[in-house]
């Protein structure tokens, strides 16, 4: 659906994007994650045709009329009602009106009761949901969403993430976010940006399995020093850290080595083991390890 080749964007001496090759599969939900200033908004703007790249190219699998864009801070004429905003968006996108469709997206975004109120009185979260409604109403094949849930309360975030999830297979969604839990929950493909460079791109499970260092959490009773010393001598252990009294984090070269060697090393050290388990790999952990 989207392919960028050596995409680069410079603002004077500052390089916002550096040779980015993005590949967004058709029908996927692609999460573009990175800290503020990583280049997420810049790349979305170039793909949308709102910004011009310094070099490189963008190849799209749809026409421009089949793309909808949501900025991170959507704003609308204050004298319009919410329903008028969505109706206008539909008319501009498809040169028509569909009252049932307008009502549907207003309901999906939780704005039915506020639909006839002027948007000048909307809260920040309501404006975000209104932007999503205006984006979805024309049934675009490609959605570009910049931080779509960043201004919402927990319930609003839940509704927006559910909306995005329901789009899987019916539209391609590329959305940026610094909220890694949101990316992990709804995305099947992820790209990690830092300093304008694409550090990782691929299926989410590949990042979680392939990037994070395998670790075990061990809880010990009593004196933990002999067990820690024994683990540090083991050739398959790369790091041992006691983060609380009796709670030890053990980094290993492979889970296979740890499954055999860890119980044996603890037993030989005479350790009293309360619990032993591999640490669950999260996107946040993989992201931090990748970007450090």
Secondary structure, DSSP 8 states (H G I E B T S, - for coil): -EEEEEEEEEETTEEEEEEE--EE-TT-EEEEE--TTSSHHHHHHHHHTSS--SEEEEEESS-GGGEEEE-TT----TTSBHHHHHHHHHHHHHSS--HHHHHHHHHHTT-TTTTTSBGGG--HHHHHHHHHHHHHTT--SEEEEESTTTT--HHHHHHHHHHHHHTBTTBEEEEEES-HHHHHHH-SEEEEEETTEEEEEEEHHHHHHHTS--EEEEEEES--HHHHHHHHH-TTEEEEEEEETTEEEEEES-HHHHHHHHHHHHHHTT-EEEEEEE----HHHHHHHHH-
